[in-house]
Amino acid sequence: MAKKSKTPSYVLTLPLKLEPFQMDIIDKRLEIARKIYNSVLGLALKRYHLMLESKEYRKNKTKLKNINKEYYAAKLKKDKKEIDKVRKKLYKDRDDIYSKYGLTNYSLYEDVKPMYKHFKDNIGSLQSQAIADRVYKAVKEILDGNNVYFKKREQVDSIENKTNTSCLIYIKETNRIKWQDLEIEVEINKNDIYAQIALKDRIKFIRIVRRSIRGKK
């Protein structure tokens, strides 16, 4: 699992010089990413509904509801402090339940492993983890009581790596993006001083985004 960087970040967006066959490959890989996303989300939703039916979750939910009422009704600071100790324990118990039912980021990484291996010629391991990260964001929305939906065809228009070390990388020496066996030239305006300076900095990760301009990709 890649470590999160603590240094400041910024985004540099540059077009790619794509041949038609390269665009076809990117379209194919984005479609694979969509299928992986939906498959992992489907597994998470099944476990989520199993959790909702469990006695331990329902009991914890009721206790949290009641203790929160007590906490916000308490007038004295010392009373709030004592009640908050109980609240924190209940929230910790809830997190443990989430973990038990595989509703954690790490659990989703485990879910995506066999899927990535099936598509390893197109999707790298860290890219598959990045897809799982997106699913985890959706899972958090579900746990907060919001609705999430499966991605329809062409609704996944981007894919990223978690580092600039493997699978999807920018090679400064050749000014190319390398994605598995695919190499694509990056288009840089010679007058774009900002871009030229930015590319000299350490690159944390690459994201490829598919965009339509006047109906064309």
C-alpha positions as CSV (number, residue, x, y, z in Angstrom):
1,M,0.0,0.0,0.0
2,A,1.5,3.3,-1.1
3,K,2.1,5.9,1.6
4,K,0.4,9.2,1.4
5,S,2.7,12.1,0.6
6,K,2.9,14.9,3.2
7,T,4.5,17.4,0.8
8,P,2.4,20.1,-1.0
9,S,0.9,19.1,-4.3
10,Y,-0.5,20.7,-7.4
11,V,-2.0,19.5,-10.7
12,L,-0.6,20.0,-14.1
13,T,-2.9,19.1,-17.0
14,L,-1.4,18.4,-20.4
15,P,-2.8,16.9,-23.6
16,L,-1.5,13.7,-25.2
17,K,-0.5,13.0,-28.8
18,L,-2.7,10.0,-29.4
19,E,-2.8,7.7,-32.4
20,P,-6.3,6.1,-33.0
21,F,-5.1,2.7,-31.9
22,Q,-3.8,4.2,-28.6
23,M,-7.2,5.8,-28.0
24,D,-8.9,2.4,-28.6
25,I,-6.6,0.8,-26.0
26,I,-7.3,3.6,-23.4
27,D,-11.0,3.2,-24.0
28,K,-10.7,-0.5,-23.4
29,R,-8.7,0.0,-20.2
30,L,-11.2,2.6,-18.9
31,E,-14.0,0.1,-19.5
32,I,-12.0,-2.6,-17.6
33,A,-11.6,0.0,-14.7
34,R,-15.4,0.5,-14.7
35,K,-16.1,-3.2,-14.5
36,I,-13.6,-3.6,-11.7
37,Y,-15.2,-0.6,-9.8
38,N,-18.7,-2.1,-10.2
39,S,-17.5,-5.6,-9.1
40,V,-15.8,-4.3,-6.0
41,L,-18.8,-2.0,-5.2
42,G,-21.1,-5.0,-5.6
43,L,-19.2,-7.0,-3.1
44,A,-19.1,-4.1,-0.6
45,L,-22.9,-3.6,-1.0
46,K,-23.6,-7.3,-0.2
47,R,-21.5,-7.1,2.9
48,Y,-23.2,-3.8,3.9
49,H,-26.7,-5.3,3.7
50,L,-25.5,-8.3,5.7
51,M,-24.2,-5.9,8.3
52,L,-27.5,-4.1,8.5
53,E,-29.3,-7.3,9.3
54,S,-26.9,-8.2,12.1
55,K,-27.9,-7.9,15.8
56,E,-24.6,-6.4,16.8
57,Y,-24.9,-3.6,14.3
58,R,-28.5,-2.8,15.2
59,K,-27.7,-2.9,18.9
60,N,-24.7,-0.6,18.4
61,K,-26.8,1.8,16.2
62,T,-29.5,2.1,18.9
63,K,-27.0,2.7,21.7
64,L,-25.3,5.4,19.6
65,K,-28.6,7.1,18.9
66,N,-29.5,7.1,22.7
67,I,-26.0,8.2,23.9
68,N,-25.9,11.1,21.4
69,K,-29.2,12.3,22.7
70,E,-27.8,12.2,26.2
71,Y,-24.6,14.0,25.1
72,Y,-26.4,16.9,23.4
73,A,-28.9,17.2,26.2
74,A,-26.2,17.4,28.9
75,K,-25.7,20.9,30.4
76,L,-22.7,20.4,32.5
77,K,-19.2,20.0,31.0
78,K,-18.2,17.2,33.3
79,D,-21.4,15.3,32.3
80,K,-20.6,15.7,28.6
81,K,-17.1,14.5,29.3
82,E,-18.3,11.3,30.9
83,I,-20.9,10.6,28.3
84,D,-18.3,11.2,25.6
85,K,-16.2,8.4,26.9
86,V,-19.1,6.0,26.2
87,R,-19.7,7.6,22.8
88,K,-16.1,7.1,21.8
89,K,-16.2,3.4,22.8
90,L,-19.4,2.9,20.8
91,Y,-18.0,4.6,17.7
92,K,-14.9,2.3,18.1
93,D,-17.2,-0.7,18.3
94,R,-18.9,0.5,15.2
95,D,-15.6,0.8,13.3
96,D,-14.8,-2.8,14.4
97,I,-18.1,-3.9,13.0
98,Y,-17.3,-2.1,9.7
99,S,-14.0,-4.0,9.6
100,K,-15.7,-7.3,10.4
101,Y,-18.0,-6.9,7.4
102,G,-15.2,-5.8,5.1
103,L,-16.2,-2.2,4.8
104,T,-12.7,-0.8,5.1
105,N,-10.2,0.5,2.5
106,Y,-7.9,-2.5,3.2
107,S,-10.7,-5.0,2.7
108,L,-11.4,-3.5,-0.7
109,Y,-7.8,-3.8,-1.6
110,E,-8.1,-7.5,-0.9
111,D,-11.3,-7.7,-3.0
112,V,-9.6,-6.1,-6.0
113,K,-6.5,-8.4,-6.0
114,P,-8.0,-11.3,-7.9
115,M,-9.7,-8.9,-10.4
116,Y,-6.4,-7.1,-11.1
117,K,-4.6,-10.3,-11.7
118,H,-7.1,-11.2,-14.4
119,F,-6.5,-7.9,-16.2
120,K,-2.9,-7.4,-15.3
121,D,-1.9,-6.8,-18.9
122,N,-4.1,-3.7,-18.9
123,I,-4.4,-2.6,-15.3
124,G,-1.5,-2.4,-12.8
125,S,-1.7,-3.3,-9.1
126,L,-1.5,0.2,-7.9
127,Q,-4.1,1.3,-10.4
128,S,-6.4,-1.4,-9.1
129,Q,-5.8,0.0,-5.6
130,A,-6.7,3.5,-6.8
131,I,-10.0,2.0,-8.2
132,A,-10.6,0.4,-4.7
133,D,-10.0,3.9,-3.2
134,R,-12.8,5.2,-5.3
135,V,-15.1,2.4,-4.1
136,Y,-14.2,3.2,-0.5
137,K,-15.3,6.8,-1.0
138,A,-18.6,5.4,-2.2
139,V,-18.8,3.0,0.8
140,K,-18.3,6.0,3.1
141,E,-21.2,7.7,1.4
142,I,-23.4,4.6,1.9
143,L,-22.4,4.5,5.6
144,D,-23.4,8.2,5.9
145,G,-26.9,7.3,4.6
146,N,-26.4,8.4,1.0
147,N,-27.2,6.5,-2.2
148,V,-24.5,5.4,-4.6
149,Y,-24.9,3.9,-8.0
150,F,-23.0,1.5,-10.3
151,K,-21.1,3.2,-13.1
152,K,-22.7,2.9,-16.6
153,R,-20.7,2.5,-19.7
154,E,-18.3,5.4,-20.4
155,Q,-19.0,6.8,-16.9
156,V,-15.4,6.1,-15.9
157,D,-13.4,8.7,-17.7
158,S,-10.2,8.7,-15.7
159,I,-7.7,6.3,-14.1
160,E,-4.7,7.1,-12.0
161,N,-1.7,5.4,-10.4
162,K,-0.7,5.9,-6.7
163,T,2.9,6.6,-7.5
164,N,5.1,7.5,-10.5
165,T,7.2,4.3,-10.2
166,S,5.4,1.6,-12.1
167,C,2.5,0.7,-14.4
168,L,1.5,4.3,-15.3
169,I,4.4,6.7,-15.2
170,Y,5.8,9.8,-16.8
171,I,9.3,9.4,-18.2
172,K,11.1,12.8,-18.2
173,E,13.9,11.8,-20.6
174,T,11.5,10.9,-23.4
175,N,8.5,13.2,-22.4
176,R,6.2,10.2,-22.6
177,I,3.6,8.5,-20.5
178,K,4.2,4.8,-20.2
179,W,1.2,2.7,-19.3
180,Q,2.1,-1.0,-19.3
181,D,3.1,-1.6,-23.0
182,L,1.6,1.6,-24.2
183,E,3.8,4.7,-24.7
184,I,2.2,8.1,-25.4
185,E,3.9,11.4,-26.1
186,V,2.9,14.3,-23.9
187,E,2.1,17.6,-25.8
188,I,3.9,20.6,-24.3
189,N,3.8,24.0,-25.8
190,K,7.3,25.4,-26.1
191,N,6.1,28.7,-24.8
192,D,4.5,27.1,-21.7
193,I,7.3,27.9,-19.2
194,Y,5.1,26.9,-16.2
195,A,4.7,23.4,-17.6
196,Q,8.3,23.0,-18.4
197,I,9.3,24.0,-14.9
198,A,6.6,21.9,-13.3
199,L,7.8,18.8,-15.0
200,K,11.2,19.2,-13.4
201,D,9.6,18.7,-10.0
202,R,9.1,15.2,-8.5
203,I,6.0,13.7,-10.0
204,K,3.8,12.0,-7.4
205,F,1.4,10.2,-9.7
206,I,-0.2,10.3,-13.2
207,R,-3.9,10.4,-14.0
208,I,-5.2,9.9,-17.5
209,V,-8.5,11.7,-18.2
210,R,-10.7,11.1,-21.2
211,R,-12.5,14.3,-22.4
212,S,-14.9,15.0,-25.2
213,I,-14.5,18.3,-27.1
214,R,-17.3,19.1,-29.6
215,G,-18.4,15.5,-29.3
216,K,-15.0,14.1,-30.1
217,K,-12.7,12.3,-27.6
